[in-house]
Structures are given as C-alpha cells and as structure tokens.
C-alpha cells in the first residue's frame, strides 16, 4: 500500500489511532549488509469472518519513507498464537528485506 504527500510517522500514527493496536509505535532501523533504512512499525489485529467461522491475525506494518512525498506500508500478517512472535520471525525477515529494497520507480 502506498501514499503520496504524507510522512511515514504521520501515517503510522494515523493507523495506530484508527486500528486495534498491540503495543506502541516503534521507530526501527532495518539493515542488511551496509544498507539501512528507517521505518515506523505498528502491530495491530485484523479480523476475518465468513459463513464457516471467524478468526484474528496480527499484522505488522512497516511505514517507510521512500521519497519526500511517497510512503509505503509493507504489511506482514500471521495467525495470532499466544506467547509467540507474530508474524513469525521468517515472515518478519522477509518483510524487512522487502522494505529495504523499496525504491521509487523511474520512468523512461
């Protein structure tokens, strides 16, 4: 998900205030090798239901300032399992890597 004309911090705060957050907003630094990127992390619940039942997931949002007027929200969700990290560590690593590799597309 992407937004224009906004800041990562403002969007994270807006998401935090409008959802069912778990924990606090966290300023994080993603890194891989010598590449680093700042992000704002928000973890919130998401629910689903259909004719056969319902359930909940925990979603970790990483709000990343890709350009001065362009923010991306990299989302990872996993089933809520009491006492464990959600989303799972391997999914969080993949989310971090995706957020690190974001760049503004250039046109011809």
Helices and strands as residue ranges (DSSP letters): E 2-4, H 8-18, E 26-32, E 35-50, E 53-67, E 70-79, H 89-100
